């Protein structure tokens, strides 16, 4: 983890120092304050960086993880709402988004290699450290732990896929084709991420189905056959589904027919059936 902010302009450094001061002033038992996300990695966006004609996206927030000693402090929503309001009141150049966890919880997740906290530790910037604790390293998990974690990911993400597919059927029956297309996209994305998490513990910050499909296919060859791309028609249909994440919500010109949705929904249903089969087999194998 980085311990300096030399990649940021001075005005950003000054603002983050104010944020740290506010957090420490209002909260007892702060052990660490960590900047993560785009401002930590170096790829932040400001209003001037965003195209006026964009269909989605907004300027970057200051993403802050506050590590505290006590679980009760981490769960005090009133406290963190107050701190966020105080940060907003000093008129910073962007919004502050704060999450908080106690050190025991954080270190247990780091020891398990949980992807979200692992990435924060790898890419984050340490803004304050009490020196009382060290962040845990990933340890070798026992088979029953791997099984428990994989089951946890499966339960959450595959349920998400099923919920989106259920919503698709409603929107399709009501002839709300754009919303139905978005639902199908989300069911597909959730299925791919279920596979990636169960097989590798990875959850890429990605919505492009073409990339997720390639990554998931590394774990099972049959995934590549779900959406054929040999002909121009095949490629167009898959691109319609892939584009639905943005197009179906924001682009008035986006069009998808009943027949195209019927075909794609059959492909997505097959993907979900394969996801369920191979993930259950993988979980059982631990």
Phi, psi and omega in degrees: 000139179288152179239005178230163179243032185295344178279353181258150174293160187299324181295327177289319177299316180298319180295318180293328174296322176296318179299314179300316181298318179295315180299313182291329179291321187263346185235125174275150175081022176285126180257322178212149171232121188236127172274129177228182179082203190294326179289332176281319182285330180107008182246034184290157179238137172248173183307320183293339181274349186262134180288135180301330183269010182299153180264342178203174177100154179209168180295155187288145172268164164277108178270120187235128170256121176256121180260123182240169183281318188257140178298323181297325178292317180300326183268007181278088185297327178297318179299313185287331173294319179296316180296318178297318178297320180295320177297318179296328185290340181272005174058073175273170182284347177206171182282149176258126178244115188247134166239154181223139175218150175283156187297327180295315179296313182301313183292329176294321179288323177295321179296328178278349181080025181302129194298321184295309182286329176300316180292325177297316180296322183286317189254350188285171176239125180280112182269331178208141178217120179291338183084001183278337185223158172243149178282138185288153171264155176294133178251166177287123183275149174280155183306321181292332176287317176301319180295316180298317182292316179297321178295321178299313179297316181299312182302317183286307189283324180285329173297323177298317178299316181294322179295317179293323179293323176297317178294323176305313184298324177293310181297324178294318180295333179268007180060032175264077194292325180293314178296323178298320179295318178298317178301318179296319177302313183292324175296321179292312179302315181295325178294313178300318182289330173301313180298313182298319181289318181293319185275331186224352183073013182259143176221086184295146176281074190215141177242351182286118184293328180299319179287317180297323179298315179299318181293317180292325182294341176295341182260343178199122186298327185296340181297326181294338184272351185296312179247095180295145181228024183288325183252164178300320179297317178300313182296320180298319181294316179293323178295324176300317179292315181297321183285347185295335180302320177260307189299316184293340182259326192238344187251111183302331184281351181296130180226141174211135187269167176301317182294320178294320177294321179298316179296310184296323180296326175295321178293318181294320178299319178295320177299317181294321178296319178293319178303311180301315183295306187287329179289320177295322177295319180295315180298319179295333184285342182294000000 
